[in-house]
Amino acid sequence: MGQHLDSAGQVEGTTLSQVLQTLREEENVDILLQISLSYLQAKYNYRLIWVGLYDRLDHQLVGKGGISQEEESSFLKKRFPLKAGDLLEQVVIQLRPMIIADLQTETRAGDWCKFAKTYNIRSTLFYPLRHKDRCLGLVLLGSSQWGRTPESNETEELSIVLGGLATALNHIETEWQRQQSKHPSSSILKLLSEFRSFARLDHYLEAVVKESHRFIQPARTNIYWYHQDGHYFWRRSSNLKKTPEPVITRAASGINVQDLTEFYQALASDQLVVIGQSHSTLKAEMTQRLMRRMRVRSLLAAPIIFNHELLGFLALEGKHPRIWQTGDKTFVRGMAQLLGVIAPLTNMNDTIQEIQQDRALTAEITRAIVSDQDWQMLLTTTVKRLCDRLNTDYCFILQKQPTQQQFEVLYQNPLSHHRLLTTPLASLTPSDQDQLEETGVISLEQWDFYSTLSAWNEPLSEIGVKSVLLGLMSQHPALNMTTDSHCLLVIGHINPRTWTQAEQELVKIVAQQLGLILHQWQLDHQVEVQQRLGEMITTGWQIVQQTDQVHELERCFTEEISQALSSPLVLLVTWTESQKQGQIIQRYEHQQPIRLDTDITIDIDRDLLIQQTLLTEGVYHQDINDLPISTRQWLNPQDDSDQIWAIALRTHPDHQSTGILILADPYLQPESEQTFQLLEGLVSQLAWMRRYLRVVSTLYQEREELQWLNWYKQRRLEELYRVVGSRVKQLHELKQSPFLTVEENKHQLTNLRYQQLLRQISQTLASTSSLLKREQWQLHNRQDLVVVSSLLRRMSERLQPLMIHRQLLLEIQQQRNLTLIADSVKLELVLYELLLIACYRSPSKGVIKITVQPLDEQKLELVISDRGIVNPQLIRDLEAGTSADVLKPSSLDRPPGQHLMIVARIIEQMGGQFQLQQLDSGEMSSRLILPVNFS
């Protein structure tokens, strides 16, 4: 189109309206350019007019000719690549005209600077051919004058003419693209007609590959199918023939997505992956890695998705860089979506079978909910079927207690060839918790892909778990289950894999069903615990009736609580109100009593656990790891114990607590207030009963001691009255003697007798000093050396008046003189009491025998025999001891039984024994065994 100036004369008479009319009607690009440029040359007489059209793909201006006054015009057809910083690129990008005062000095104009010097071009106007925001080309208007600026009317006319030219060029380009564009609808209709004769999925895939390759014409067209368990893509269909091909250019037979996470995630999120000449939807590093794996230079990959699950992708591969057009992208996405609809239909039988299996599994669990099947057996059966259905290896049920910040393993399927999970798992993060509560499940294809459950990565990876499907064992709101105490169903696989929507839905349903069963079992257990606690409260008085011993009461209650709450460790620590040292009275581990170390004492005021329990109303909770070392030493908990619960033994607010009950990890739900109230009521009942028995025991012991003391003092007073009275009588008789004034020597004898009697009275009174000083409220046992013969002689003298009155005879048989170790005063009173009772029960003119003989080197036997009559019930009561029922009438409540019981207790304090029995000969025998001294 290069022409000289005289060619412009042909359009010299052409008006602007005629030019615009031609621009609207003409469809030939060359004619449009010639009319427009000739009109401008004729109108304004430019030295050079050049027009170049913009090539967007190569980013350059293609010269289409122009009008020049020079003979040489080949440069008007040249191509001018646009470079950063060039004036031409600036005009193309900014879409605004640019005036150059002297083109010869403008180095940024590139080759045009040289042309300007050659062809004497100075003042230059660069004018873009613009349609809306698109640049279609550029017009150069050059003049030999320096600094020439277009006038306003010239600028307006340039805008009109060149704007009309740009509109015409845009119209021609649009029409050409429309004519050249492909029609994917015809391809889709063709495929649909062919699909009616296909039976297998591979036939559909081959047809789609063939048509896609024909329509877009890439180097290769392949369909890669996703293998869920292996977590990789394998080439399932291709347009290539099985012909030898270099490895470096051969299509990939499979793609492992472990190192192509971004590519896999883009496909899984239904995004088109485009890698072209200068553009990629992936990051640069991932793009290079993917191109090496697939051995391509350009790629257009569309995901095949059904029900939000990635089945595979359709890949159009190029051996050279390529710009993928919008029509290509639309067609490939349409083909992939068509396969996403058809692929599941070809596997309908398998899908129906899986649905039937899932329904059978959930129905079996539903039946188990209303049955009495053992929950451990149910879990084992359900987990086995679930793992078989999902083709997985690991299954865990995790439970989180409200007082813990981690999940404990409640159940896991035993696998002989896999390691078991022995460590607790961390609690969920707030984001994980929200996601789980919103969807009911969390699926992780591989730990490295996501940040979800990152705290579980290390413990689960150690046992070989690479992929996880997590289901919330949620409960109905009516069950009042808190999210802090929820359970989780965790399915694990040893390899990275994808969990389908059907599998996620199945795990979600099974988790909810198992959660309901587990909660039902927990409720049954709670009801059982409450029932047992209620029964213990109801039968608590029966325990008191069965024993009057505090130790036995503590043992019974501790054992019952251990069995009722299934606690691995139960301790009862007690002390007295006056003590600051406590002791472990009862200890049960796994419901079995443990022998106690009696040397262990606990400082009540300094022990943190005891003090916190005493300050807490109700149950006190504490982590074992937070307890001081000193407390853990005497507590000695089990290795697998985490929590310590403690309850103080409280009675009246004015009473001091003298004990605490400690339980390790009791199986109780924290929201079960009724169970807590029953437990607190049971412990309160134990406290009251224990206090009752202690009070009764204290009062009974004081009563018994006071009885002993009263008997002892009574007999001492009687002896004092007898001795002192006898001596006073003798003094009175001596005073009235007629021989007092007869002789001097008899007067001296009388004085000596006075002195002797007074001394005897003084000695008798002195013997009562210990009674007054040391035995005011309690008997004091001394260790004296007692000569048996002297003791028996005194007894004979003391009983002489009674025996004469009763016409009785006392016989004493003693092999040799022996010495006893005993309280001489009390032993004398005991023998006097036994002989006194024997005298009163013996018939007149009877004989009472006292036999003394050694039994061994340490003991002697003293037997009092008589022919008296004794009620057999008294003998039985003495053998049985005091009745547990204080109010029940007994022969031991009154003399002589009462005195005989006191005698038995005093002899026991001396280290001896007393026994009343009727011999085969009919005689009554009062037998004493006493310690003897042979030194």
Order of alpha helices (4+ residues) and beta strands (2+ residues): alpha-alpha-beta-beta-beta-alpha-beta-alpha-beta-beta-alpha-alpha-alpha-beta-beta-beta-alpha-beta-alpha-beta-beta-alpha-alpha-alpha-beta-beta-beta-alpha-beta-alpha-beta-beta-alpha-alpha-alpha-beta-beta-beta-beta-alpha-beta-alpha-beta-beta-alpha-alpha-alpha-beta-alpha-beta-beta-alpha-beta-beta-alpha-alpha-beta-beta
